[in-house]
Amino acid sequence: MGILVIVESPTKAKTIARFLGKAYTVESSFGHVRDLPKSKMGIDIEGGTFMPHYIVAKDRKPQADKLKKLAKQSNRVIFATDEDREGEAISWHLSELLGIEPTNAERIVFHEITKHAIDEALKNPRTIDLKLVDAQQARRILDRLVGYELSPFLWKKVARGLSAGRVQSVAVRLIVERERERNEFKSQEYWTIKGIFENKKILIPSELYSIGGTKLEKFDIPTEVDAHKIVTTIQTESFAISSIIKKETKRTPPPPFTTSTLQQQASHKLGYSAKQTMRLAQQLYEGIHVGEEGEVGLITYMRTDSVNLADKFLKETTDVILDTFGKEYTLPQPRKYKTSSKGAQEAHEAIRPTDPARTPEKIKTYLTPQQHRLYQLIYNRAVATQMSEARLNKTTIDIASTQHVFRASGQTMIFPGWLALYPQEIKEETLPELTEKDRLTLQEVLPEQHFTEPPARYSDATLVKALEEYGIGRPSTYAPTIGTIELRGYVERDENKRLFPKDIAYLVNDLLVEHFPQIVDYKFTAQMEENLDEIAAGTKDWQPIISTFYHPFHELIEKKNDELTKAETVQQHLIGTDPASGKSIYGRIGRFGAYVQKGEAEDEEKPVFASLRPGQSLETLTLEDALQLFSLPRTLGTTTDGEEIITNVGRFGPYVKVGGKFISIKDKDPYTITLDEANEVIAAKQKADAEKTIKTFEGSPIQVLNGRYGPYITDTVKKINAKIPKTIEPTELTLEQCQKLLEEAPTKPRRGRFKRKTTKT
């Protein structure tokens, strides 16, 4: 009857099927076949066991039935899902679905989808590791408990559609706190002094290093006055070489990629988001069609904490380096890296190419540009780990007077080593050959002003790095976490693709920090990850850990539900007082985002509301900003015909209104546009409208117009358009010809909702 091999994805199934004979059937589970129900908690809380109740979702049932049928027809069933905890859990779910005891199940794991790896895995099957399954279940249960109790609290007390979670709420907190650091940052001025010296017609740039034997620190020259005093003194002094230090330095390559370092470098070097990186890496791992080779897995498993490299890869890589670069670029012994990540537990190899002979250039034509760039990044980093060190000459020259010392630094490459394959930013600066006590001429001395800058907003790369440093989340969680906080409207991206919080993020974060500090506490979240690692290692049971967390958390939720009202959680923020009316101006958050309110709900005259402008935040909004928001609609004046011109913002953006016409001013600011500028916009629109009309017929709704795709006929009443044959000159059309063409025009199907079919009974 054959052997059934079950994997998660159809692409992976297709690739693996190539390496197995006709005796094997390879089928995909399409990810998880069972999960907790969406409509209810699905966890036994009342019984105190916290056992999950899994179901087969409606959309997964056809595939589940197909797998059951195939399993019955097969002599053996082999589970070949990914080798991390989630993959282990999927294999366990499949065994439960198919009625196979996990302790009797055949489970194979592999780091890469290649014939060698699959053959080795089939020779060494094992049973399902229930410790890994428990760890994954504990994570799923923990996240369900937090999400299903805390999210409804936010819906009730703040706004519908919000969500909270162990990792996502901590990520939002990091972003909010970073933005507040930026808002509170006070820039500080400081100065440095550059000196340009000359020796034998060669200019030597340098920087003032010390004064009176004391090394200069960053803020030792605080003002322009201080800088010019020093410059004045320096200009009267004589300078000579006081010391020359030459030293050869070596640089070793960085370790091969783990999930987090790949996400960081793909963001830094390629501009890819964490989600985009993982999507492309999944494609490279599962298989790409490469010419006569067919479907081939190009990289090893991409969810990993490990920097280990297989001995087979090390040997093959050495051969490739020898053939490509020469013997001087190879190592006498393989360079091995140790995994320093605390709790590393995913795949047991770094991310690397499955075959170092398969260079990025050889397979470029089979990859999309995005896939190729990521493969090249992974390939170069992994192969570079087995190349010789880069060697550089570094020279430091001190140029001194009696009081001041300038320092010049230079470096040159002796041998590039691994940098020949995986280049880094190394600026080569050659200094002339000099000897101590050589006299130099000061050509120019330049004071330079600097200002300290606020900490940068988080990019995908720096947020992943921060989460990893805190020990929060695992490789598989980083990209989904960033995706979730974007989807839920907590964060947006600036022009540099960096993350910044929206007003709702400040509100929810402050609410959680004040009332549920444990959920957003960095140490607590990291400790929970350690607990999950210990469950995976078999040193802790999962149920006591869940119980210890849940009961106090649930009691706190119930307490806060009773104590807090929506008015208290969504407090209005007093911005100031309107000097004209004396009414208070508040900042608030509503269903559609942040807005300002002038006046009280209890006032006889109703409050006035205004939305914030793009880029504005209640966190930094000033009274002046708020007053400007209330300035719309603005009456700018009148046209030469006496029609009033008004500017405002509508659902399609800013506009000016003249008479009954609304004219878009997307490239103008409605708060600052002048009457002259508005008249220019109106004139341009009138000109465009005039040029659009080719011909009209008195008393008829039919017109001949210039459109986006050329001249056409329209009936403005019946809303029908007709093309004009190329043989007809639009300006010579008669009304009768237009009517005939409109009658012959094909009718377009009306857009609208599909009506539900009803069956008569």
SEKOLBA-307825 format. One line per 4 residues: number of its first residue (from 1); their letters; for each residue x, y, z of C-alpha. Coordinates in steps of 0.02 Angstrom, whole numbers, plus 32768, in hexadecimal, padded with zeros to 4 digits. Example, Ala and Ser with C-alpha at 12.3 -4.5 7.8 and 13.67 -1.06 7.14 Angstrom:
BEGIN
1> as> 8267,7F1F,8186  82AC,7FCB,8165 $
//
This chain:
BEGIN
1> mgil> 8000,8000,8000  8095,8073,800D  80D6,80F2,8089  8081,8199,80AF $
5> vive> 80F4,822C,80DA  809C,82C6,8120  80E9,8375,811C  809C,8422,8139 $
9> sptk> 80A4,8478,8090  807C,8440,7FDE  811F,848E,7F9E  8183,8429,801C $
13> akti> 811F,838D,7FED  8148,83A7,7F35  8202,83BB,7F59  820E,8323,7FCC $
17> arfl> 81AB,82B6,7F53  8239,82CA,7ED5  82B3,8273,7F4A  8242,81E0,7F75 $
21> gkay> 8211,814C,7F0B  8166,8112,7ED0  814D,80B6,7F73  8132,815E,7FCA $
25> tves> 809E,81D5,7FC4  80C9,8284,8002  8035,82EE,803A  8023,8397,808E $
29> sfgh> 7FBD,83BF,8129  7FB7,8477,80F4  7FF9,84AB,819E  7F94,8487,823B $
33> vrdl> 7F06,840D,8223  7EC2,842D,82D3  7EBF,84C5,8342  7E5E,8514,83CF $
37> pksk> 7DAF,854E,839B  7D9E,8604,8367  7CF3,861E,83B5  7D1F,85EE,8468 $
41> mgid> 7DB1,85D9,84E0  7DC3,851E,84C1  7E26,84FE,8561  7DED,849F,85FC $
45> iegg> 7DFB,8528,867D  7D6C,84F3,86EF  7DB2,8443,8700  7E5C,848D,872B $
49> tfmp> 7EB9,8420,86AD  7ECE,84A7,8628  7EC0,841D,85A7  7E9E,8464,84FA $
53> hyiv> 7E0A,842F,8490  7E46,8428,83DC  7DD5,8424,8344  7DEC,840D,828A $
57> akdr> 7DB9,84B2,823D  7D34,84AD,81B6  7DAD,84E4,812D  7E2B,845C,8162 $
61> kpqa> 7DAF,83CC,8166  7DC2,8398,80AD  7E7F,8388,80C0  7E6C,8330,8168 $
65> dklk> 7DF6,82B2,8118  7E6E,8299,8087  7EFF,8274,8100  7E93,81F8,8161 $
69> klak> 7E68,819D,80BF  7F1E,8198,8086  7F57,815B,8131  7EDC,80CA,812C $
73> qsnr> 7F1D,8098,8080  7FD5,809E,80B8  8043,801E,810F  80A5,80A6,816A $
77> vifa> 808B,815D,8195  8123,81CC,81AC  8113,827C,81F5  8192,82F2,81A6 $
81> tded> 815C,839C,81E6  81D9,8427,8212  8252,8401,829E  8225,848D,8314 $
85> rege> 81A3,8487,839F  8115,84BB,832E  8144,8434,82B0  8148,83B4,833D $
89> aisw> 809B,83EC,8375  8058,83DC,82C3  8099,8328,82BB  8044,8304,8362 $
93> hlse> 7F9F,834E,8326  7FAB,82E3,8288  7FCD,8246,82EE  7F34,826C,835A $
97> llgi> 7ECA,828C,82C0  7F01,81E9,826D  7EF3,8182,830C  7FAD,815B,8317 $
101> eptn> 7FFB,8154,83C5  8083,81DD,83CF  80F7,8161,8426  80E5,80EC,8391 $
105> aeri> 80E6,8170,830A  8175,817F,828D  81BA,822F,828E  8249,826C,8222 $
109> vfhe> 82A2,8314,8229  831E,8369,81B5  8372,8413,81AC  836A,841E,80F0 $
113> itkh> 8300,83D8,8063  8383,8379,8001  838F,82C2,7FCD  841F,82A2,8047 $
117> aide> 83C0,82F1,80D9  831D,8294,80B2  8377,81ED,809D  83D3,8204,8144 $
121> alkn> 8331,8236,819B  82D7,819A,8159  8365,812E,819E  8351,817D,824A $
125> prti> 8297,8192,8274  8264,81BA,8326  81C0,81CB,8383  8167,826F,83A2 $
129> dlkl> 81BD,82D4,842C  812F,82F6,84A6  819A,8370,850A  81A6,83E3,8472 $
133> vdaq> 80EB,83CC,8455  80C7,83FD,8509  8132,8499,84F8  80D6,84CD,8459 $
137> qarr> 802C,84A7,84A6  805A,850B,8541  8086,85A1,84D4  7FE3,8591,8472 $
141> ildr> 7F7B,857F,8510  7FD4,860F,8566  7FBA,8682,84D1  7F03,864E,84C3 $
145> lvgy> 7EE3,8672,857C  7F32,871E,856F  7EE0,8749,84C9  7E32,870A,84F4 $
149> elsp> 7E2B,8762,859C  7E8C,8802,857D  7E50,882A,84CD  7D96,8830,84FF $
153> flwk> 7DC8,88A0,8590  7E14,8919,8511  7D7B,890D,84A0  7D0A,893A,8532 $
157> kvar> 7D75,89C1,8581  7DCE,8A0D,84EA  7D95,89DC,843A  7D61,8946,83D1 $
161> glsa> 7DE2,88EE,8367  7E74,8902,83E0  7EDB,8870,841B  7F5C,884C,84A0 $
165> grvq> 7FDA,87C0,84B4  8074,878D,8514  80F0,87B9,848B  8092,8839,8422 $
169> svav> 806A,88A8,84B9  8120,88A9,84EC  8152,88D6,8439  80D6,8968,843D $
173> rliv> 811E,899F,84E4  81CE,89A3,849D  8194,8A0F,840B  812E,8A85,847B $
177> erer> 81BE,8A9D,84F6  8239,8ABD,8469  81C5,8B43,841F  81B4,8B96,84C9 $
181> erne> 8271,8B96,84DA  8277,8BF0,8434  81F1,8C6E,8466  8248,8C96,850A $
185> fksq> 82F5,8C9D,84BC  834F,8D43,84CC  83D5,8D59,8448  847F,8D8F,848A $
189> eywt> 84FE,8DF4,8429  85B6,8DC8,8423  864C,8DF1,83B4  86E1,8D96,836D $
193> ikgi> 877A,8DDF,8319  87C9,8D99,827B  8879,8DC0,8246  88C0,8DB1,8195 $
197> fenk> 897D,8D9B,8199  89F8,8D96,8107  8A97,8D33,80F0  8AF4,8D2C,804B $
201> kili> 8A5A,8D6E,7FF0  89ED,8CE4,803A  8956,8D1B,80A1  8933,8CBC,8142 $
205> psel> 8884,8CD0,818F  887B,8CBC,824C  8811,8CE5,82E4  883D,8D3E,8387 $
209> ysig> 885C,8CB0,8402  8899,8D00,84A4  88BB,8DA7,84F7  8943,8DBA,857A $
213> gtkl> 8959,8CFE,8585  889F,8CDC,85A6  883D,8C79,8524  87A7,8CD7,84E1 $
217> ekfd> 86FD,8C8B,8504  865D,8CA8,84A0  861D,8D44,84F9  86C3,8D94,852A $
221> ipte> 86AB,8E1C,84A6  85F7,8E50,84C7  85E4,8EF3,8466  8621,8F4F,83CD $
225> vdah> 8678,8FCF,843E  86DC,8F44,8492  8708,8EF8,83E8  8747,8F9E,83A1 $
229> kivt> 87B3,8FC0,843C  880B,8F1A,8420  881B,8F39,8365  886C,8FE3,8385 $
233> tiqt> 88EF,8F94,83F7  8912,8F04,837F  8933,8F7A,82EE  89CA,8FC3,834B $
237> esfa> 8A1D,8F1A,8370  8A9C,8EA9,8317  8A7B,8DF0,82FF  8AE4,8D53,82EB $
241> issi> 8AC8,8C96,82EC  8ACA,8C5B,83A1  8AA3,8BA3,8385  8A80,8B25,82FA $
245> ikke> 8A2D,8A7F,8322  8A1D,89FA,829B  89C0,895A,82BE  897E,88CA,8258 $
249> tkrt> 88CC,8899,8288  8862,8804,8257  87A8,87F8,823F  8748,8754,8249 $
253> pppp> 86A3,8739,81F1  85FE,8745,8250  85A3,86A1,8277  8525,8658,81FB $
257> ftts> 8473,8695,8206  83F1,8669,8287  833D,869F,826E  8352,8744,82CB $
261> tlqq> 83FA,8774,827D  83B6,874B,81D0  8321,87BC,81EE  8394,8845,822D $
265> qash> 840E,883D,819C  8386,882A,8118  8338,88C8,815E  83DE,8924,8167 $
269> klgy> 8429,88EE,80C0  8390,88C8,8055  8306,8931,80A4  8297,8898,80BE $
273> sakq> 8218,8891,814B  821F,87FE,81C4  8181,87B6,8175  81C6,87C7,80C4 $
277> tmrl> 826C,8776,80F8  8216,86DF,8144  81A2,86CB,80AF  8235,86C9,8035 $
281> aqql> 829D,8658,80A6  820A,85DD,80AF  8207,85D6,7FF1  82C3,85B6,7FE7 $
285> yegi> 82B6,852F,806C  8221,84D2,8026  825E,84CA,7F75  8280,852A,7ED5 $
289> hvge> 8280,84DE,7E27  8335,84E5,7DEE  8346,84AC,7D39  836A,83F2,7D23 $
293> egev> 8379,83DC,7DE0  82BE,83FA,7DF2  8279,842F,7E9B  830A,8450,7F13 $
297> glit> 830F,8491,7FC6  8392,851B,7FBB  83AB,8544,8075  839D,84EB,811A $
301> ymrt> 830C,8505,8193  82F5,85BF,81B2  82AE,85BD,8264  8346,859E,82D0 $
305> dsvn> 83A9,85E1,8362  8444,857B,8337  84E6,85B0,82E3  8524,84FF,82CD $
309> ladk> 8557,84C3,821F  8556,840D,81E6  85FE,83B9,81C7  85C6,838B,8116 $
313> flke> 85A7,8443,80EE  864F,8476,8139  86AD,83FD,80C9  864C,842A,802C $
317> ttdv> 8661,84E3,804F  871D,84D2,8060  8724,8481,7FB4  86BC,850E,7F68 $
321> ildt> 872A,8595,7FB7  87C8,853C,7F79  8784,8534,7EC6  873E,85E6,7EC5 $
325> fgke> 87BD,864C,7F28  885A,85E2,7F3F  88B4,858C,7FCE  88E1,862C,802D $
329> ytlp> 8826,8649,804A  8809,859F,809C  881F,856D,8154  8892,84E4,8198 $
333> qprk> 87FF,84AA,8206  8744,84D2,81F7  870B,856A,825A  867F,8539,82D0 $
337> ykts> 8608,85AB,832E  85B3,858F,83D5  84FE,85BD,83F1  84F8,8641,8479 $
341> skga> 843D,8662,8471  83EC,8639,8518  836D,85AF,8505  839B,8588,8451 $
345> qeah> 832B,84F7,8426  82ED,84FF,8374  8346,84AC,82E1  83F6,8472,8305 $
349> eair> 844A,84C7,8273  8463,8579,8239  8410,85B9,819A  8483,858C,8109 $
353> ptdp> 847D,8554,8053  845B,849B,803F  84E5,848D,7FBC  8576,850B,7FBB $
357> artp> 859A,84DC,7F06  84F1,8527,7ED9  852E,85DB,7ED3  84B6,866E,7EC7 $
361> ekik> 84F4,8693,7E17  84D4,85E1,7DDA  841D,85E1,7E0E  83F4,8699,7DF5 $
365> tylt> 8384,8678,7D5F  8315,8602,7DC4  82F2,867E,7E50  828F,871E,7E5C $
369> pqqh> 82FC,87B9,7E7D  82C2,87BA,7F33  82E4,8700,7F4B  838F,8713,7EFB $
373> rlyq> 83C4,87A3,7F6B  8393,8743,8008  83E6,86A3,7FCC  8484,8703,7FA3 $
377> liyn> 8484,8750,8052  8471,86A5,80A4  84EE,8651,8031  8576,86D4,8043 $
381> rava> 8566,86DD,8100  856D,8620,8117  85FD,8600,809F  865F,8696,80E3 $
385> tqms> 8664,8641,818E  86E0,85C3,8147  8754,8642,80F4  87F7,8686,8139 $
389> earl> 87FE,8722,81A3  8808,87CE,8156  88AC,8827,817F  88BE,88E3,818A $
393> nktt> 894B,895C,81AF  8915,89E3,822A  897E,8A7F,8245  8963,8B04,82CB $
397> idia> 89C7,8BA6,82C4  89C6,8C29,834E  89F1,8CDB,8318  8A1C,8D46,83AF $
401> stqh> 8A46,8DF7,83E6  8A6F,8E26,8499  89B6,8E26,84CA  8950,8DD1,8442 $
405> vfra> 8955,8D24,83F2  88FE,8CF9,834F  88E7,8C43,831D  88E4,8BFD,826C $
409> sgqt> 88B0,8B4A,824A  88BD,8AE1,81AF  88AB,8A2D,817B  88D0,89C6,80E1 $
413> mifp> 88A0,8916,80B0  892C,8896,80B2  88C0,8800,8085  8800,8801,8073 $
417> gwla> 87E0,874C,80A7  8725,8733,80C7  8702,87E8,809B  871C,87B8,7FE5 $
421> lypq> 8675,875B,7FEE  8615,87B5,8078  864D,886C,806F  863C,88E1,8102 $
425> eike> 864F,899D,8107  870A,89B4,811D  874D,8A5E,80EC  8800,8A57,80B1 $
429> etlp> 8865,8AF3,80D8  891E,8AF8,80AE  8992,8B64,8116  8A3C,8B9C,80D2 $
433> elte> 8ADD,8B4F,8112  8B15,8BBE,81A3  8B90,8BB2,8232  8B86,8BF4,82E3 $
437> kdrl> 8BB7,8CAB,82FB  8B90,8CD4,8244  8B4C,8D85,8240  8AA2,8DA4,81EE $
441> tlqe> 8A51,8E42,81AF  89A3,8E6A,81ED  8943,8E98,8150  8896,8EAB,819A $
445> vlpe> 883B,8E98,823F  877F,8E80,8238  8704,8E87,82C8  866C,8E18,82A7 $
449> qhft> 85C4,8E22,82FD  8563,8D86,832F  84C0,8D60,8387  8491,8CC1,83E1 $
453> eppa> 8402,8C62,8390  8370,8C07,83E2  836F,8B49,83E2  8333,8B06,833B $
457> rysd> 8287,8ABA,8327  8282,89FE,831F  8294,89AC,8275  8263,88F5,825F $
461> atlv> 831A,88CA,827A  8336,892E,831A  828F,88F8,8364  82B9,8841,8344 $
465> kale> 8363,885E,8394  8314,88B0,842E  8296,8823,8443  8321,87A3,8435 $
469> eygi> 8390,87FF,84B2  8301,8803,852F  82E2,874A,8511  8231,876C,84D5 $
473> grps> 81E3,86FC,8451  823A,867E,83E2  8276,867F,832C  81CB,864B,82EA $
477> tyap> 8171,86D7,8348  81CF,8774,8311  8185,8790,8264  80D0,8765,8296 $
481> tigt> 80DF,87D8,832E  8112,886E,82C5  8089,8843,8247  8005,883B,82D1 $
485> ielr> 802C,88E3,8321  8024,8933,8274  7F82,88DB,8248  7F30,890E,82EC $
489> gyve> 7F59,89C4,82CC  7FD2,89DB,835C  8064,8A13,82F0  8089,8A61,8247 $
493> rden> 8126,8A76,81E1  817E,8B19,81BE  81D4,8B4A,811B  826A,8ADD,814C $
497> krlf> 81FA,8A44,816E  8218,8A56,8229  818F,8A32,82A7  813A,8ABA,830C $
501> pkdi> 80A1,8AAC,837E  7FF5,8AEF,8358  7F8F,8B42,83E1  7F33,8AA1,8408 $
505> aylv> 7FDA,8A4E,842E  8002,8AD0,84B4  7F56,8AB9,8501  7F57,89FB,8504 $
509> ndll> 800D,89F1,853D  7FF1,8A69,85CE  7F54,8A0A,85FF  7FB1,8963,8601 $
513> vehf> 804A,89A9,865B  7FDA,89F5,86E4  7F5C,8969,86FB  7FAE,88CB,86B4 $
517> pqiv> 8069,88EA,86CE  8094,8831,86C9  8059,881F,8614  80CE,88A5,85D3 $
521> dykf> 815E,8887,864C  81FD,885A,85ED  8243,87E8,8674  819F,878D,868E $
525> taqm> 8188,876D,85D3  823C,872F,85C4  8224,86BF,865D  818C,8671,860B $
529> eenl> 81F6,8649,8572  8274,85F4,85E4  81E6,858F,8631  81B3,8555,8583 $
533> deia> 8268,8523,8560  826A,84BC,8600  81C7,8467,85CE  821A,843B,8526 $
537> agtk> 82B0,83F7,8585  823F,838D,85F3  8273,83E0,8697  81C9,8433,86B8 $
541> dwqp> 8112,8403,86A1  80A7,847B,863D  8006,847A,86A3  804D,84C3,8746 $
545> iist> 809F,8550,86E2  7FFA,857B,868D  7F9B,856E,8731  8016,85DE,878F $
549> fyhp> 8002,8664,870A  7F49,8656,86E4  7EEF,8660,878B  7F3B,8707,87C6 $
553> fhel> 7F29,874B,8715  7E71,871B,8709  7E4B,8766,87B4  7E9F,8808,877F $
557> iekk> 7E39,880E,86DD  7D96,87FA,873E  7DCA,887D,87BE  7DF8,88FD,8738 $
561> ndel> 7D59,88D8,86D7  7CF6,890A,8772  7D64,899D,87A6  7D84,89F6,8702 $
565> tkae> 7D07,8A4F,8695  7D23,8A77,85DD  7D28,8B30,8608  7DBA,8B0D,867F $
569> tvqq> 7E1D,8AA3,8605  7E03,8B19,8572  7E25,8BB6,85D4  7E1C,8C59,8577 $
573> hlig> 7EBE,8CB9,857B  7EB1,8D74,859E  7F1A,8DD1,851E  7EEE,8E84,8551 $
577> tdpa> 7E6D,8F0F,8544  7E2E,8F65,84A7  7E5F,901D,84C1  7DCB,9058,8457 $
581> sgks> 7D3D,8FFA,84AD  7D8B,8FC5,8551  7D56,8F11,8531  7DC5,8E7E,855E $
585> iygr> 7E17,8E1C,84D2  7E2F,8D61,84EA  7E87,8CD7,848B  7E25,8C35,847D $
589> igrf> 7E26,8B8E,8423  7D8A,8B51,83CD  7D54,8AC8,8355  7DB0,8B18,82C4 $
593> gayv> 7E4C,8B50,831F  7E89,8BE9,837C  7E2B,8C8F,837A  7E1C,8D32,83DA $
597> qkge> 7D80,8D74,842E  7D58,8E29,845B  7CD6,8E3D,84E3  7C7C,8DC8,855A $
601> aede> 7BF1,8D4D,8530  7B86,8DA2,85B6  7B97,8E50,8569  7AFE,8EA1,851B $
605> ekpv> 7B60,8EB6,847A  7B99,8E0C,8437  7C54,8DE6,843A  7CB8,8DFC,839A $
609> fasl> 7D25,8D6C,835B  7DB9,8D62,82E4  7E24,8CCF,82AB  7EE1,8CD2,82BA $
613> rpgq> 7F4A,8CED,821F  7FB7,8C60,81D8  8054,8C50,8241  800A,8CA7,82D9 $
617> slet> 7FF8,8C51,8381  7F9B,8C7F,8421  803C,8C54,847B  8093,8CEF,8435 $
621> ltle> 8000,8D5C,83FD  800D,8E11,843B  7F82,8E8F,8459  7FBB,8EEC,83BD $
625> dalq> 7FAC,8E4C,8357  7EFE,8E2C,839C  7EC1,8EDD,8379  7EF9,8ECC,82C5 $
629> lfsl> 7E94,8E2A,82B4  7DF7,8E8D,82E1  7E1D,8F10,825C  7DC8,8EAA,81D2 $
633> prtl> 7D5F,8ECB,8170  7DB8,8F6E,813E  7D6B,8FF5,80D3  7DF8,9037,8066 $
637> gttt> 7D99,90BF,800A  7D39,90C9,7F66  7D59,90B1,7EAD  7D52,9144,7E34 $
641> dgee> 7C9C,910F,7E18  7C78,9122,7ED1  7C6B,9067,7EF9  7CA8,9035,7FA5 $
645> iitn> 7D43,8FC6,7FAF  7D4B,8F4D,8043  7DD3,8ECE,806E  7DB8,8E32,80D6 $
649> vgrf> 7DE3,8D79,80E6  7D67,8CF5,80AD  7D64,8C38,809E  7DD1,8C42,8000 $
653> gpyv> 7E4E,8CBD,8047  7E63,8D7B,8047  7DFF,8DE5,7FCD  7DC4,8E94,7FA0 $
657> kvgg> 7D0D,8EB3,7F81  7CD3,8F3A,7F0A  7C1A,8F47,7EE3  7BDE,8E93,7EE0 $
661> kfis> 7C84,8E4B,7EA5  7D03,8DEE,7F0F  7DB6,8DF4,7ECE  7E3E,8D84,7F17 $
665> ikdk> 7EDB,8DDA,7F5B  7F41,8D40,7F87  7FE5,8D9C,7F6C  7FB0,8E30,7FDA $
669> dpyt> 7F95,8E45,8095  7EE0,8E77,80BC  7F1A,8ECB,815D  7F93,8F41,8105 $
673> itld> 7F58,8F50,804F  7F42,9006,801B  7EB9,9056,7FB1  7F33,906D,7F20 $
677> eane> 7F68,8FB6,7F27  7EB1,8F7F,7F2D  7E88,8FEA,7E95  7F19,8F99,7E38 $
681> viaa> 7ED4,8EEC,7E61  7E25,8F20,7E2A  7E66,8F6C,7D87  7ECA,8ECE,7D61 $
685> kqka> 7E30,8E63,7D7F  7DC4,8ED2,7D10  7E48,8EC8,7C86  7E51,8E0B,7C94 $
689> daek> 7D92,8DFE,7C8E  7D8D,8E70,7BF5  7E0F,8E06,7B9C  7DB0,8D6A,7BCC $
693> tikt> 7D11,8DA2,7B70  7D1F,8D8A,7AB3  7C69,8DA8,7A84  7BBE,8DC3,7AD3 $
697> fegs> 7B0E,8DC6,7A8B  7A96,8E4A,7ACA  7A08,8E01,7B2F  7A53,8D52,7B2C $
701> piqv> 7AAE,8CF3,7BB7  7B21,8CA8,7B34  7BD5,8CE7,7B2D  7C76,8CBD,7AD1 $
705> lngr> 7D05,8CBE,7B4E  7DC0,8CA0,7B59  7DDE,8C0E,7BCE  7E6F,8BB2,7C1B $
709> ygpy> 7E76,8B3C,7B85  7E45,8BBA,7AFF  7DA3,8C0C,7AC0  7CFB,8BBA,7AEA $
713> itdt> 7C40,8BDF,7AED  7BDB,8BE6,7B8F  7B25,8BFA,7BBF  7B2A,8C54,7C68 $
717> vkki> 7A77,8C23,7C92  7A76,8B6B,7C60  7B2C,8B57,7C99  7B5D,8AFE,7BF8 $
721> naki> 7C04,8B10,7B9D  7C33,8AE1,7AEC  7CD7,8AD2,7A8E  7CF4,8B3C,79F3 $
725> pkti> 7D2F,8ADB,7959  7DDC,8B11,791E  7D92,8B39,7872  7D28,8BC5,78BE $
729> epte> 7D6B,8C71,78EE  7D22,8C97,799E  7D06,8D51,7976  7C9A,8D25,78DF $
733> ltle> 7C21,8CB0,7939  7B68,8CDA,792A  7AE8,8CBE,79B5  7A98,8C33,794E $
737> qcqk> 7B40,8BD9,7939  7B61,8BE5,79F4  7AB4,8BA0,7A1D  7AD0,8B0C,79A7 $
741> llee> 7B7C,8AE4,79F0  7B34,8AED,7AA0  7AA7,8A75,7A6F  7B26,89FB,7A27 $
745> aptk> 7B9B,8A06,7ABD  7BA9,8962,7B20  7B57,896E,7BCB  7BC7,8949,7C60 $
749> prrg> 7B86,88D6,7CEA  7B51,893A,7D82  7BBD,892A,7E19  7B6C,88F9,7EBB $
753> rfkr> 7B58,8873,7F3C  7B2E,87C4,7F07  7A80,8795,7F3B  7A6F,86FA,7FA3 $
757> kttk> 7A11,8673,7F47  7972,863E,7F9E  791C,8598,7F88  7860,8595,7F7F $
761> t> 780D,851C,7FF3 $
//
